[in-house]
Amino acid sequence: MKPLILINFKNYEEAIGSKGVILAQKLSKVKNKNYEIAIAPSTPILKTIADKVKIKVYAQHADPVGFGAHTGSISIEELKLIGMEGTLLNHSEKKIPFEVLKETIKLCEKNNLKVIVCASNLSEVKKIAELKPDFIAYEPKELIGGEISVTKAKPEIILEAVRLVKSISRNIIVICGAGVHSKEDVGQALLLGTKGVLIGHSVPKAKNPAKFLAEMLR
Protein backbone atom coordinates (compact mmCIF):
# COMPACT_ATOMS: atom_id res chain seq x y z
CA MET A 1 0.00 0.00 0.00
CA LYS A 2 0.98 3.65 -0.39
CA PRO A 3 2.50 5.40 2.64
CA LEU A 4 -0.23 6.74 4.91
CA ILE A 5 -0.47 10.45 5.68
CA LEU A 6 -2.97 10.84 8.54
CA ILE A 7 -3.94 14.35 9.61
CA ASN A 8 -5.22 14.48 13.18
CA PHE A 9 -7.66 17.38 13.65
CA LYS A 10 -7.62 16.87 17.44
CA ASN A 11 -9.96 19.51 18.92
CA TYR A 12 -8.18 22.50 17.43
CA GLU A 13 -10.40 25.55 17.11
CA GLU A 14 -9.55 25.65 13.40
CA ALA A 15 -10.85 22.09 12.93
CA ILE A 16 -14.08 21.68 14.90
CA GLY A 17 -17.72 22.05 13.90
CA SER A 18 -18.34 23.66 10.51
CA LYS A 19 -14.66 24.70 10.34
CA GLY A 20 -13.69 21.04 10.52
CA VAL A 21 -16.04 20.14 7.70
CA ILE A 22 -14.60 22.90 5.52
CA LEU A 23 -11.06 21.81 6.41
CA ALA A 24 -11.89 18.22 5.42
CA GLN A 25 -13.33 19.39 2.11
CA LYS A 26 -10.20 21.39 1.34
CA LEU A 27 -7.85 18.54 2.23
CA SER A 28 -9.89 16.07 0.19
CA LYS A 29 -8.95 18.06 -2.92
CA VAL A 30 -5.24 17.42 -2.38
CA LYS A 31 -4.35 14.65 -4.80
CA ASN A 32 -1.10 12.74 -4.67
CA LYS A 33 -0.51 9.43 -6.41
CA ASN A 34 2.34 8.51 -4.06
CA TYR A 35 0.49 8.75 -0.74
CA GLU A 36 -2.76 7.67 0.92
CA ILE A 37 -4.18 10.77 2.59
CA ALA A 38 -6.61 10.31 5.49
CA ILE A 39 -8.02 12.48 8.27
CA ALA A 40 -9.04 12.02 11.90
CA PRO A 41 -11.67 14.68 12.76
CA SER A 42 -13.29 15.26 16.13
CA THR A 43 -16.05 12.79 17.01
CA PRO A 44 -19.12 15.08 16.64
CA ILE A 45 -18.39 15.78 12.96
CA LEU A 46 -17.31 12.31 11.80
CA LYS A 47 -20.58 11.39 10.08
CA THR A 48 -20.99 14.78 8.40
CA ILE A 49 -17.48 14.62 6.99
CA ALA A 50 -17.78 10.99 5.89
CA ASP A 51 -20.94 11.93 3.97
CA LYS A 52 -19.46 15.03 2.35
CA VAL A 53 -15.94 14.13 1.28
CA LYS A 54 -14.23 11.35 -0.62
CA ILE A 55 -11.32 10.80 1.71
CA LYS A 56 -10.68 8.06 4.25
CA VAL A 57 -11.85 9.09 7.71
CA TYR A 58 -10.54 7.71 11.02
CA ALA A 59 -12.07 8.27 14.45
CA GLN A 60 -9.77 9.72 17.11
CA HIS A 61 -10.83 7.08 19.63
CA ALA A 62 -13.10 4.07 20.08
CA ASP A 63 -14.37 2.10 23.05
CA PRO A 64 -14.66 -1.72 23.18
CA VAL A 65 -18.45 -1.66 22.90
CA GLY A 66 -21.02 -2.33 20.22
CA PHE A 67 -24.68 -1.38 20.28
CA GLY A 68 -26.43 -1.36 23.65
CA ALA A 69 -26.48 0.33 27.04
CA HIS A 70 -23.12 2.13 26.87
CA THR A 71 -23.86 5.77 27.65
CA GLY A 72 -21.03 8.09 26.65
CA SER A 73 -19.01 5.40 24.84
CA ILE A 74 -17.92 5.53 21.20
CA SER A 75 -19.30 2.36 19.67
CA ILE A 76 -17.07 0.48 17.24
CA GLU A 77 -20.10 -0.89 15.43
CA GLU A 78 -21.48 2.62 14.97
CA LEU A 79 -18.15 3.92 13.68
CA LYS A 80 -18.22 1.24 11.00
CA LEU A 81 -21.88 1.97 10.26
CA ILE A 82 -21.23 5.68 9.61
CA GLY A 83 -18.41 4.97 7.19
CA MET A 84 -15.20 5.12 9.18
CA GLU A 85 -12.11 3.53 7.66
CA GLY A 86 -10.62 2.97 11.10
CA THR A 87 -9.73 4.50 14.44
CA LEU A 88 -6.75 5.97 16.23
CA LEU A 89 -6.11 4.44 19.66
CA ASN A 90 -3.87 5.14 22.64
CA HIS A 91 -2.71 8.61 21.61
CA SER A 92 -0.61 10.23 24.33
CA GLU A 93 -3.54 12.60 24.92
CA LYS A 94 -5.97 9.65 25.28
CA LYS A 95 -4.11 6.72 26.79
CA ILE A 96 -5.87 3.37 27.17
CA PRO A 97 -5.14 0.67 29.78
CA PHE A 98 -3.48 -2.30 28.09
CA GLU A 99 -6.27 -4.81 28.68
CA VAL A 100 -8.86 -2.34 27.38
CA LEU A 101 -6.66 -1.69 24.35
CA LYS A 102 -6.40 -5.41 23.70
CA GLU A 103 -10.19 -5.81 23.83
CA THR A 104 -10.71 -2.76 21.60
CA ILE A 105 -8.34 -4.04 18.91
CA LYS A 106 -10.11 -7.39 18.83
CA LEU A 107 -13.52 -5.79 18.44
CA CYS A 108 -12.23 -3.50 15.70
CA GLU A 109 -10.84 -6.49 13.82
CA LYS A 110 -14.21 -8.25 14.16
CA ASN A 111 -15.92 -5.22 12.61
CA ASN A 112 -13.31 -4.74 9.86
CA LEU A 113 -12.24 -1.38 11.26
CA LYS A 114 -8.56 -0.56 10.78
CA VAL A 115 -6.59 0.27 13.92
CA ILE A 116 -3.70 2.70 14.36
CA VAL A 117 -2.22 2.35 17.84
CA CYS A 118 0.12 5.04 19.16
CA ALA A 119 3.19 4.18 21.21
CA SER A 120 5.46 6.68 22.96
CA ASN A 121 8.51 4.51 23.67
CA LEU A 122 10.14 1.26 22.56
CA SER A 123 8.81 -0.86 25.41
CA GLU A 124 5.29 0.22 24.51
CA VAL A 125 6.00 -0.46 20.82
CA LYS A 126 6.97 -4.04 21.66
CA LYS A 127 3.98 -4.63 23.92
CA ILE A 128 1.52 -3.25 21.39
CA ALA A 129 3.07 -5.18 18.50
CA GLU A 130 2.12 -8.41 20.29
CA LEU A 131 -1.53 -7.38 19.82
CA LYS A 132 -1.08 -7.31 16.01
CA PRO A 133 -2.85 -4.02 15.15
CA ASP A 134 -2.88 -2.82 11.53
CA PHE A 135 -0.58 0.12 12.30
CA ILE A 136 1.68 1.27 15.09
CA ALA A 137 2.43 5.00 15.25
CA TYR A 138 5.61 5.78 17.15
CA GLU A 139 5.24 9.23 18.74
CA PRO A 140 7.49 10.43 21.56
CA LYS A 141 5.19 12.38 23.87
CA GLU A 142 7.64 15.19 24.52
CA LEU A 143 7.82 16.09 20.80
CA ILE A 144 4.09 16.15 20.07
CA GLY A 145 2.88 19.61 19.13
CA GLY A 146 6.41 20.97 18.86
CA GLU A 147 8.55 22.27 16.02
CA ILE A 148 11.26 19.60 16.24
CA SER A 149 10.35 16.50 14.24
CA VAL A 150 10.82 13.02 15.61
CA THR A 151 12.74 12.27 12.39
CA LYS A 152 15.41 14.77 13.43
CA ALA A 153 15.35 14.34 17.22
CA LYS A 154 15.22 10.56 17.46
CA PRO A 155 15.99 8.92 14.08
CA GLU A 156 17.80 5.99 15.67
CA ILE A 157 14.76 5.13 17.78
CA ILE A 158 12.54 5.11 14.68
CA LEU A 159 14.91 2.61 13.09
CA GLU A 160 14.78 0.48 16.21
CA ALA A 161 10.97 0.72 16.43
CA VAL A 162 10.66 -0.52 12.84
CA ARG A 163 13.09 -3.36 13.49
CA LEU A 164 11.33 -4.34 16.69
CA VAL A 165 7.88 -4.43 15.11
CA LYS A 166 9.06 -6.41 12.08
CA SER A 167 10.71 -8.97 14.37
CA ILE A 168 7.26 -9.65 15.83
CA SER A 169 5.07 -9.31 12.74
CA ARG A 170 5.89 -8.20 9.22
CA ASN A 171 2.21 -7.43 8.64
CA ILE A 172 2.13 -4.46 11.03
CA ILE A 173 2.67 -1.13 9.29
CA VAL A 174 4.85 1.33 11.20
CA ILE A 175 4.31 5.07 10.91
CA CYS A 176 5.68 7.89 13.04
CA GLY A 177 4.62 11.30 14.27
CA ALA A 178 5.39 14.23 16.57
CA GLY A 179 6.55 17.55 15.16
CA VAL A 180 6.22 16.46 11.51
CA HIS A 181 5.81 19.68 9.53
CA SER A 182 7.84 19.59 6.32
CA LYS A 183 8.54 17.70 3.11
CA GLU A 184 11.93 16.78 4.54
CA ASP A 185 10.31 15.28 7.66
CA VAL A 186 8.04 13.06 5.55
CA GLY A 187 10.91 11.95 3.31
CA GLN A 188 13.16 11.18 6.27
CA ALA A 189 10.41 9.15 7.95
CA LEU A 190 10.19 6.94 4.86
CA LEU A 191 13.97 6.61 4.61
CA LEU A 192 14.01 5.39 8.22
CA GLY A 193 11.70 2.51 7.27
CA THR A 194 8.25 3.78 8.22
CA LYS A 195 5.28 3.66 5.85
CA GLY A 196 3.78 7.03 6.65
CA VAL A 197 3.35 9.80 9.18
CA LEU A 198 0.82 11.10 11.67
CA ILE A 199 0.50 14.89 11.43
CA GLY A 200 -1.08 17.09 14.09
CA HIS A 201 -1.00 20.86 14.38
CA SER A 202 1.06 21.78 11.31
CA VAL A 203 -1.73 21.15 8.79
CA PRO A 204 -4.94 22.21 10.62
CA LYS A 205 -3.28 25.38 11.90
CA ALA A 206 -1.63 26.33 8.60
CA LYS A 207 -2.74 29.55 6.88
CA ASN A 208 -3.64 27.50 3.81
CA PRO A 209 -3.91 23.85 4.99
CA ALA A 210 -4.45 22.30 1.55
CA LYS A 211 -1.51 24.13 0.00
CA PHE A 212 0.66 23.34 3.03
CA LEU A 213 -0.17 19.61 2.78
CA ALA A 214 0.36 19.52 -0.98
CA GLU A 215 3.81 21.09 -0.56
CA MET A 216 4.71 18.57 2.16
CA LEU A 217 3.97 15.73 -0.24
CA ARG A 218 5.62 17.06 -3.38
C-alpha positions as CSV (number, residue, x, y, z in Angstrom):
1,M,0.0,0.0,0.0
2,K,1.0,3.7,-0.4
3,P,2.5,5.4,2.6
4,L,-0.2,6.7,4.9
5,I,-0.5,10.5,5.7
6,L,-3.0,10.8,8.5
7,I,-3.9,14.3,9.6
8,N,-5.2,14.5,13.2
9,F,-7.7,17.4,13.7
10,K,-7.6,16.9,17.4
11,N,-10.0,19.5,18.9
12,Y,-8.2,22.5,17.4
13,E,-10.4,25.5,17.1
14,E,-9.6,25.6,13.4
15,A,-10.8,22.1,12.9
16,I,-14.1,21.7,14.9
17,G,-17.7,22.0,13.9
18,S,-18.3,23.7,10.5
19,K,-14.7,24.7,10.3
20,G,-13.7,21.0,10.5
21,V,-16.0,20.1,7.7
22,I,-14.6,22.9,5.5
23,L,-11.1,21.8,6.4
24,A,-11.9,18.2,5.4
25,Q,-13.3,19.4,2.1
26,K,-10.2,21.4,1.3
27,L,-7.8,18.5,2.2
28,S,-9.9,16.1,0.2
29,K,-8.9,18.1,-2.9
30,V,-5.2,17.4,-2.4
31,K,-4.4,14.7,-4.8
32,N,-1.1,12.7,-4.7
33,K,-0.5,9.4,-6.4
34,N,2.3,8.5,-4.1
35,Y,0.5,8.7,-0.7
36,E,-2.8,7.7,0.9
37,I,-4.2,10.8,2.6
38,A,-6.6,10.3,5.5
39,I,-8.0,12.5,8.3
40,A,-9.0,12.0,11.9
41,P,-11.7,14.7,12.8
42,S,-13.3,15.3,16.1
43,T,-16.1,12.8,17.0
44,P,-19.1,15.1,16.6
45,I,-18.4,15.8,13.0
46,L,-17.3,12.3,11.8
47,K,-20.6,11.4,10.1
48,T,-21.0,14.8,8.4
49,I,-17.5,14.6,7.0
50,A,-17.8,11.0,5.9
51,D,-20.9,11.9,4.0
52,K,-19.5,15.0,2.3
53,V,-15.9,14.1,1.3
54,K,-14.2,11.3,-0.6
55,I,-11.3,10.8,1.7
56,K,-10.7,8.1,4.3
57,V,-11.8,9.1,7.7
58,Y,-10.5,7.7,11.0
59,A,-12.1,8.3,14.4
60,Q,-9.8,9.7,17.1
61,H,-10.8,7.1,19.6
62,A,-13.1,4.1,20.1
63,D,-14.4,2.1,23.1
64,P,-14.7,-1.7,23.2
65,V,-18.5,-1.7,22.9
66,G,-21.0,-2.3,20.2
67,F,-24.7,-1.4,20.3
68,G,-26.4,-1.4,23.7
69,A,-26.5,0.3,27.0
70,H,-23.1,2.1,26.9
71,T,-23.9,5.8,27.7
72,G,-21.0,8.1,26.7
73,S,-19.0,5.4,24.8
74,I,-17.9,5.5,21.2
75,S,-19.3,2.4,19.7
76,I,-17.1,0.5,17.2
77,E,-20.1,-0.9,15.4
78,E,-21.5,2.6,15.0
79,L,-18.1,3.9,13.7
80,K,-18.2,1.2,11.0
81,L,-21.9,2.0,10.3
82,I,-21.2,5.7,9.6
83,G,-18.4,5.0,7.2
84,M,-15.2,5.1,9.2
85,E,-12.1,3.5,7.7
86,G,-10.6,3.0,11.1
87,T,-9.7,4.5,14.4
88,L,-6.7,6.0,16.2
89,L,-6.1,4.4,19.7
90,N,-3.9,5.1,22.6
91,H,-2.7,8.6,21.6
92,S,-0.6,10.2,24.3
93,E,-3.5,12.6,24.9
94,K,-6.0,9.7,25.3
95,K,-4.1,6.7,26.8
96,I,-5.9,3.4,27.2
97,P,-5.1,0.7,29.8
98,F,-3.5,-2.3,28.1
99,E,-6.3,-4.8,28.7
100,V,-8.9,-2.3,27.4
101,L,-6.7,-1.7,24.3
102,K,-6.4,-5.4,23.7
103,E,-10.2,-5.8,23.8
104,T,-10.7,-2.8,21.6
105,I,-8.3,-4.0,18.9
106,K,-10.1,-7.4,18.8
107,L,-13.5,-5.8,18.4
108,C,-12.2,-3.5,15.7
109,E,-10.8,-6.5,13.8
110,K,-14.2,-8.2,14.2
111,N,-15.9,-5.2,12.6
112,N,-13.3,-4.7,9.9
113,L,-12.2,-1.4,11.3
114,K,-8.6,-0.6,10.8
115,V,-6.6,0.3,13.9
116,I,-3.7,2.7,14.4
117,V,-2.2,2.4,17.8
118,C,0.1,5.0,19.2
119,A,3.2,4.2,21.2
120,S,5.5,6.7,23.0
121,N,8.5,4.5,23.7
122,L,10.1,1.3,22.6
123,S,8.8,-0.9,25.4
124,E,5.3,0.2,24.5
125,V,6.0,-0.5,20.8
126,K,7.0,-4.0,21.7
127,K,4.0,-4.6,23.9
128,I,1.5,-3.2,21.4
129,A,3.1,-5.2,18.5
130,E,2.1,-8.4,20.3
131,L,-1.5,-7.4,19.8
132,K,-1.1,-7.3,16.0
133,P,-2.8,-4.0,15.1
134,D,-2.9,-2.8,11.5
135,F,-0.6,0.1,12.3
136,I,1.7,1.3,15.1
137,A,2.4,5.0,15.2
138,Y,5.6,5.8,17.1
139,E,5.2,9.2,18.7
140,P,7.5,10.4,21.6
141,K,5.2,12.4,23.9
142,E,7.6,15.2,24.5
143,L,7.8,16.1,20.8
144,I,4.1,16.2,20.1
145,G,2.9,19.6,19.1
146,G,6.4,21.0,18.9
147,E,8.5,22.3,16.0
148,I,11.3,19.6,16.2
149,S,10.3,16.5,14.2
150,V,10.8,13.0,15.6
151,T,12.7,12.3,12.4
152,K,15.4,14.8,13.4
153,A,15.4,14.3,17.2
154,K,15.2,10.6,17.5
155,P,16.0,8.9,14.1
156,E,17.8,6.0,15.7
157,I,14.8,5.1,17.8
158,I,12.5,5.1,14.7
159,L,14.9,2.6,13.1
160,E,14.8,0.5,16.2
161,A,11.0,0.7,16.4
162,V,10.7,-0.5,12.8
163,R,13.1,-3.4,13.5
164,L,11.3,-4.3,16.7
165,V,7.9,-4.4,15.1
166,K,9.1,-6.4,12.1
167,S,10.7,-9.0,14.4
168,I,7.3,-9.7,15.8
169,S,5.1,-9.3,12.7
170,R,5.9,-8.2,9.2
171,N,2.2,-7.4,8.6
172,I,2.1,-4.5,11.0
173,I,2.7,-1.1,9.3
174,V,4.9,1.3,11.2
175,I,4.3,5.1,10.9
176,C,5.7,7.9,13.0
177,G,4.6,11.3,14.3
178,A,5.4,14.2,16.6
179,G,6.6,17.5,15.2
180,V,6.2,16.5,11.5
181,H,5.8,19.7,9.5
182,S,7.8,19.6,6.3
183,K,8.5,17.7,3.1
184,E,11.9,16.8,4.5
185,D,10.3,15.3,7.7
186,V,8.0,13.1,5.5
187,G,10.9,12.0,3.3
188,Q,13.2,11.2,6.3
189,A,10.4,9.2,7.9
190,L,10.2,6.9,4.9
191,L,14.0,6.6,4.6
192,L,14.0,5.4,8.2
193,G,11.7,2.5,7.3
194,T,8.3,3.8,8.2
195,K,5.3,3.7,5.9
196,G,3.8,7.0,6.6
197,V,3.4,9.8,9.2
198,L,0.8,11.1,11.7
199,I,0.5,14.9,11.4
200,G,-1.1,17.1,14.1
201,H,-1.0,20.9,14.4
202,S,1.1,21.8,11.3
203,V,-1.7,21.1,8.8
204,P,-4.9,22.2,10.6
205,K,-3.3,25.4,11.9
206,A,-1.6,26.3,8.6
207,K,-2.7,29.6,6.9
208,N,-3.6,27.5,3.8
209,P,-3.9,23.9,5.0
210,A,-4.5,22.3,1.6
211,K,-1.5,24.1,0.0
212,F,0.7,23.3,3.0
213,L,-0.2,19.6,2.8
214,A,0.4,19.5,-1.0
215,E,3.8,21.1,-0.6
216,M,4.7,18.6,2.2
217,L,4.0,15.7,-0.2
218,R,5.6,17.1,-3.4
